Structures are given as C-alpha cells and as structure tokens.
Amino acid sequence: MTTAGTDARGPSPFFAAQADRRFSYCLYAPAARGPLPLVVVVHGTQRMAERYRDAYRGFAEEHGCLVVAPLFPAGADEPGDLSGYKRLEFRGTRYDLVLLAMLDEIALRYPVRTDRFHLHGFSGGGQFAHRFALLHPERLASVSVGAPGRITRIDPGTPWWLGTADVEERFGRRLDLPTLRTVPVQMVVGDRDLDTTEIAEPGIDAGGATRIDRLRSLRANFERHGIGVDLVLLPGIGHRGLEVQPAVQRFLAARLGAG
C-alpha cells in the first residue's frame, strides 16, 4: 500500500502502462480519500474496457473504491491474436505481471491498496481471472469469474492451460491452494449463455459444451480441492457481460464491506 501522491478524481483517460506501452488502462477514482480498496475489471475478447469502467462509476462512489480496467489490445504479440492475455502468457509476454506492474504504477498516484485487490473478468476476462487466482491468490481479496469459454482445472496430471502440471516450470510459481482457499470466489453466468460457436473444443475434455457446463465443471474442480465457490446462474441472460455486473457488484460490495 502507498499513500504517496494523488491524481484527478472521476473517470480517467487511457494511460499507457509504463512497464510495457503496448498495454494501457483506464480507471475511476471516487471522491473518497484513501487508502482506497481496489477493484480490477478485465475485459473480454471485444476489449470493452472503458464500458466496464463506466459501469462501475456509481459503485466506486458508493463503496469508496478505485476501479481499474486494463486494456490488452488484440494482436499485441502476434498479428490477429485475440486470446493471448486470457492464458496469462503468450509469445513471452506475461500478462499477469503486466497487470501487477499497472497496479504498481497506479499506486504511485493514488492512495490505494494494491497488496490485495478484488478481481472480476467476464468471458475472456473470466479466463484471465481464474487463472490469475491460481497463480497469485495472495494478491486477491476476492475473485469473480464470469462465463469463461475455456477453463483451467487444478490437475497435476495435465499441462497448462487445460491443467496445472507445469505451472512452476512455466511461471516460476507453485500452486498455493491453502491461500486460494481463503479467497472468496464467485462464478457467474447467464442461464441463456448457450452458444457454443466460439468455444467448441473437438477432442478435448473442455468440461462440457457450453459456458454454463464449463463453469459448473470449474466449480466442481475447485470444490474438490477445498475452495469454496458461490455459483450464480442468472435467469434470462445470455453472453452479455454488462448484464451480469449487478450480480458481480453485489458480490464485491459484500466483500468490500467485510474488509
């Protein structure tokens, strides 16, 4: 945590991340003074970072938290690539470390707690969020995993990204399940999120055909390892990230109120 320096309140423009200027972030800083809790919201494939940030303006003011929305542009490591960030590492870029460097930079300007923060991601962001939780549970005050199309289960017999056999070799970190068991986990998906066009995995045990099936598979895997999960199936909602945010914000509000 740092309290050195402050910056403008309200919504920010996008700032290039100084550790790697291919990536950027925008944020919303409330009128409240610090030290502020931190909420990070990670976009999906369409990269609607600013829209997610804007969906949290009222939430940030009501709960006195800083909201950060990183932007991982398509094609940053390879022309046409849409998914590198979702799996935390691609072509030598460690997206988990890019995010942590962004937070270190923000902490130089705002009185915000970055040692432990609240993380939500939807769709591709949901992929990022649960994999980040596997690698960095000590940094999380809570995590909300929204409708990931592809999942990583805790499985020491299957390599990354389907499993976790080679996590230490790939990332230089061991799974810390005792710490992950202390992190409140929400998994959230709409009950009409049934389209499999973008997520079909022929010949792979993907945990089911739909995002609902896969999230249930991920919950079962976490629970087998002693990790509690609050699974929320939202009626009448398809694969619409902004429409699940009220449920996510209720989860986050309870965690912010507890800490």
C-alpha positions, 0 to 999 in steps of 0.5 A, a space after each residue: 500500500 502507498 499513500 504517496 501522491 494523488 491524481 484527478 478524481 472521476 473517470 480517467 483517460 487511457 494511460 499507457 502502462 509504463 512497464 510495457 506501452 503496448 498495454 494501457 488502462 483506464 480507471 475511476 477514482 471516487 471522491 473518497 480519500 484513501 487508502 482506497 480498496 481496489 477493484 480490477 475489471 478485465 475485459 473480454 475478447 471485444 476489449 470493452 474496457 472503458 464500458 466496464 469502467 463506466 459501469 462501475 462509476 456509481 459503485 466506486 462512489 458508493 463503496 469508496 473504491 478505485 476501479 481499474 480496467 486494463 486494456 490488452 489490445 488484440 494482436 499485441 504479440 502476434 498479428 490477429 491474436 485475440 486470446 493471448 492475455 486470457 492464458 496469462 502468457 503468450 509469445 513471452 509476454 506475461 500478462 499477469 505481471 503486466 497487470 501487477 506492474 499497472 497496479 504498481 504504477 497506479 499506486 504511485 498516484 493514488 492512495 490505494 491498496 494494491 497488496 490485495 485487490 478484488 478481481 472480476 473478468 467476464 468471458 475472456 476476462 473470466 479466463 484471465 481471472 481464474 487463472 490469475 487466482 491460481 497463480 497469485 491468490 495472495 494478491 486477491 481479496 476476492 475473485 469473480 469469474 464470469 462465463 469463461 469459454 475455456 477453463 483451467 482445472 487444478 490437475 497435476 496430471 495435465 499441462 497448462 492451460 487445460 491443467 496445472 502440471 507445469 505451472 512452476 516450470 512455466 511461471 516460476 510459481 507453485 500452486 498455493 491452494 491453502 491461500 486460494 482457499 481463503 479467497 472468496 470466489 464467485 462464478 457467474 453466468 447467464 442461464 441463456 449463455 448457450 452458444 457454443 460457436 466460439 468455444 467448441 473444443 473437438 477432442 478435448 475434455 473442455 468440461 462440457 459444451 457450453 459456458 454454463 457446463 464449463 463453469 459448473 465443471 470449474 466449480 466442481 474442480 475447485 470444490 474438490 480441492 477445498 475452495 469454496 465457490 458461490 455459483 450464480 446462474 442468472 435467469 434470462 441472460 445470455 453472453 452479455 457481460 454488462 448484464 451480469 455486473 449487478 450480480 458481480 457488484 453485489 458480490 464485491 460490495 459484500 466483500 468490500 464491506 467485510 474488509 
